[in-house]
């Protein structure tokens, strides 16, 4: 199955956080996001964008 642009972006952001050695518990505004059964790390800014997309879809 091909990944969506959103999934690729979240994967990239997750990998960046992990590469920098940052852990979820150490940073305010970073949370896990689950899409299609996969978990990603997302910054506060990414979460805002995701929330806007969900609202706009409705």
C-alpha positions in Angstrom: 0.0 0.0 0.0 1.4 3.4 -0.9 1.7 6.0 1.8 -0.2 9.2 1.6 1.6 12.5 1.6 0.4 13.1 5.1 1.8 9.7 6.2 5.2 10.4 4.5 5.4 13.8 6.2 4.6 12.4 9.6 7.1 9.6 9.1 9.8 12.2 8.2 9.0 14.3 11.2 9.1 11.2 13.5 12.5 10.2 12.1 13.8 13.8 12.6 12.7 13.7 16.3 14.3 10.3 16.8 17.5 11.3 15.0 17.8 14.3 17.3 17.5 12.0 20.3 14.4 13.7 21.5 11.9 11.7 23.4 8.2 12.3 23.7 8.2 12.9 27.5 10.9 15.6 27.2 9.0 18.0 24.9 5.8 19.9 25.5 3.6 19.9 22.5 4.9 16.6 21.0 2.4 13.8 20.9 1.8 10.5 19.2 -0.7 10.5 16.3 -2.2 7.3 15.0 -3.2 7.0 11.3 -4.2 3.8 9.7 -2.9 1.8 12.7 0.6 3.3 12.6 1.9 5.7 15.3 3.9 8.8 14.5 5.4 11.6 16.6 3.9 15.0 15.7 4.8 18.5 16.8 2.3 20.9 18.1 2.3 22.7 14.7 1.6 19.5 12.8 -1.2 18.6 15.2 -2.8 22.0 14.4 -2.6 21.3 10.7 -4.1 17.9 11.2 -7.0 19.3 13.2 -7.7 21.9 10.5 -7.7 19.2 7.8 -10.2 17.1 9.9 -12.4 20.1 10.4 -12.3 21.1 6.7 -13.2 17.5 5.6 -16.4 17.6 7.6 
